[in-house]
Amino acid sequence: MNVEKILAISGKPGLYELKLQTRSGFVAESLLDGKKITVGMRSNVSLLSEISMYTHSEEKPLAEIMRAIAVKENEGPAISHKEDNAALITYFAGIVPDYDEDRVYPSDIKKVINWYNILQAKGLVSKEEPKVANAEAIKEEVVEEVKKEAKKETKKDTKEKTPKTKK
């Protein structure tokens, strides 16, 4: 599941996909009705990839929670976000058993389930682990970069220790 370009805009219903960045903001397309809107820099915008929920042990990224719902529902739709709070809390506790009841409110659970259903309707949910396309190549590049930095540091240290002679 890739939520890198999926946005939640404060004061606007549903989710949006980032389409184009401009000097004064960006253009986003609604996942509900496909309409494009311009959003200024002053708007309160959240990337789904940056949102986490509190658990008793750590903060759990929203993408992991969405994947857990997809696994439970076999990539099908979840219960309606319009269910009563008790049903939503029971459902969510089955997905994230150690969520922090004091800091995660029923309104947060409604939002997550609503967002999941929007993404599921667009075919953007997956129960598979996220994979990096060329992880091995990236790992090799990082190792090479670290080796280059180590050589530079060694040369720098050697130059600093070598006394300068007068001619």
C-alpha positions as CSV (number, residue, x, y, z in Angstrom):
1,M,0.0,0.0,0.0
2,N,1.5,3.3,-1.0
3,V,0.1,6.3,0.8
4,E,3.0,8.6,0.0
5,K,0.9,11.0,-2.1
6,I,-2.4,10.7,-0.2
7,L,-3.5,13.8,1.8
8,A,-6.0,14.7,4.4
9,I,-7.0,18.3,4.2
10,S,-8.5,20.0,7.3
11,G,-12.0,21.2,6.6
12,K,-12.4,19.1,3.5
13,P,-14.2,15.7,3.5
14,G,-12.4,12.6,2.3
15,L,-8.9,12.1,1.0
16,Y,-7.0,13.7,-1.8
17,E,-4.1,12.6,-4.1
18,L,-1.3,15.1,-4.6
19,K,-1.1,15.8,-8.3
20,L,1.0,18.9,-8.8
21,Q,3.0,21.2,-6.7
22,T,2.8,25.0,-7.5
23,R,4.6,28.1,-6.1
24,S,1.7,29.0,-3.9
25,G,0.6,25.5,-2.9
26,F,-0.5,22.4,-4.8
27,V,-3.2,20.8,-6.9
28,A,-5.0,17.7,-5.3
29,E,-7.6,15.4,-6.7
30,S,-10.4,14.1,-4.5
31,L,-10.6,10.3,-4.2
32,L,-14.3,10.6,-3.6
33,D,-15.5,12.4,-6.7
34,G,-12.3,13.0,-8.8
35,K,-12.6,16.8,-8.6
36,K,-9.3,18.8,-8.6
37,I,-8.8,21.6,-6.1
38,T,-6.0,24.0,-5.5
39,V,-4.8,24.1,-1.9
40,G,-2.8,27.1,-0.5
41,M,0.2,26.8,1.8
42,R,-1.8,28.1,4.7
43,S,-4.1,25.1,4.6
44,N,-3.7,22.4,7.3
45,V,-2.7,19.3,5.3
46,S,-1.5,15.9,6.5
47,L,0.2,13.2,4.5
48,L,-1.2,9.8,5.5
49,S,2.4,8.4,5.4
50,E,3.3,10.8,8.3
51,I,0.3,9.9,10.6
52,S,0.7,7.5,13.5
53,M,-1.6,6.3,16.2
54,Y,-0.7,5.8,19.9
55,T,-0.3,2.4,21.3
56,H,0.8,1.5,24.8
57,S,4.3,0.6,23.6
58,E,5.0,3.0,20.6
59,E,3.4,5.0,17.9
60,K,2.1,2.8,15.0
61,P,2.2,4.2,11.5
62,L,-1.2,4.6,9.8
63,A,0.0,2.5,6.8
64,E,0.6,-0.5,9.2
65,I,-2.9,-0.1,10.6
66,M,-4.4,0.1,7.1
67,R,-2.5,-3.1,6.2
68,A,-3.8,-4.8,9.3
69,I,-7.4,-3.9,8.4
70,A,-6.7,-5.2,4.8
71,V,-5.5,-8.5,6.2
72,K,-8.5,-8.8,8.5
73,E,-11.0,-8.0,5.7
74,N,-9.0,-9.8,3.0
75,E,-8.7,-6.5,1.2
76,G,-12.5,-6.0,1.3
77,P,-14.4,-3.1,2.9
78,A,-14.3,-2.6,6.6
79,I,-17.4,-1.9,8.8
80,S,-19.0,1.5,8.2
81,H,-17.5,4.5,10.0
82,K,-21.1,5.4,10.9
83,E,-21.5,2.5,13.3
84,D,-22.0,3.3,17.0
85,N,-18.9,4.0,19.0
86,A,-19.0,0.7,20.9
87,A,-18.9,-1.3,17.7
88,L,-16.1,0.8,16.3
89,I,-14.0,0.5,19.4
90,T,-14.5,-3.3,19.5
91,Y,-13.6,-3.6,15.8
92,F,-10.5,-1.4,16.2
93,A,-9.4,-3.3,19.3
94,G,-9.4,-6.4,17.1
95,I,-7.1,-4.8,14.7
96,V,-4.8,-2.9,17.1
97,P,-5.2,-4.7,20.4
98,D,-2.7,-2.5,22.3
99,Y,-3.9,0.9,21.1
100,D,-4.0,3.6,23.8
101,E,-7.6,4.1,24.8
102,D,-6.8,7.4,26.6
103,R,-5.2,9.1,23.6
104,V,-7.1,7.5,20.6
105,Y,-10.7,8.7,20.6
106,P,-13.7,7.2,18.8
107,S,-13.5,10.1,16.3
108,D,-10.0,9.0,15.4
109,I,-11.2,5.4,14.9
110,K,-14.0,6.7,12.7
111,K,-11.6,8.7,10.6
112,V,-9.2,5.7,10.1
113,I,-12.0,3.3,9.1
114,N,-13.5,5.9,6.8
115,W,-10.1,6.5,5.1
116,Y,-9.5,2.8,4.8
117,N,-12.9,2.4,3.0
118,I,-12.1,5.3,0.7
119,L,-8.7,3.8,-0.2
120,Q,-10.2,0.3,-0.5
121,A,-12.9,1.5,-3.0
122,K,-10.1,3.0,-5.1
123,G,-8.1,-0.3,-5.0
124,L,-5.3,1.4,-3.0
125,V,-5.1,-1.1,-0.1
126,S,-3.0,-4.2,0.1
127,K,-2.4,-6.8,2.7
128,E,1.1,-7.4,1.5
129,E,4.2,-6.2,3.3
130,P,5.6,-3.0,1.6
131,K,8.6,-3.9,-0.5
132,V,11.4,-1.6,-1.8
133,A,11.7,-2.3,-5.5
134,N,15.5,-2.5,-5.7
135,A,16.4,-2.9,-2.0
136,E,19.6,-4.8,-2.7
137,A,20.9,-2.2,-5.2
138,I,20.1,0.6,-2.7
139,K,21.9,-1.3,0.1
140,E,25.0,-1.6,-2.1
141,E,24.9,2.1,-2.9
142,V,24.7,3.0,0.7
143,V,27.6,0.7,1.6
144,E,29.7,2.3,-1.2
145,E,28.9,5.8,0.0
146,V,29.9,4.9,3.6
147,K,33.2,3.4,2.3
148,K,33.9,6.7,0.3
149,E,33.2,8.8,3.4
150,A,35.5,6.6,5.5
151,K,38.3,7.1,3.0
152,K,37.8,10.8,2.9
153,E,37.9,11.0,6.7
154,T,41.1,8.8,6.7
155,K,42.8,11.1,4.2
156,K,41.7,14.2,6.1
157,D,43.1,12.8,9.4
158,T,46.4,11.9,7.7
159,K,46.8,15.4,6.2
160,E,46.1,17.0,9.6
161,K,48.7,14.8,11.4
162,T,51.4,15.3,8.8
163,P,53.6,18.3,9.9
164,K,54.2,20.9,7.3
165,T,57.8,21.5,6.3
166,K,59.4,24.9,5.3
167,K,61.0,25.2,1.9
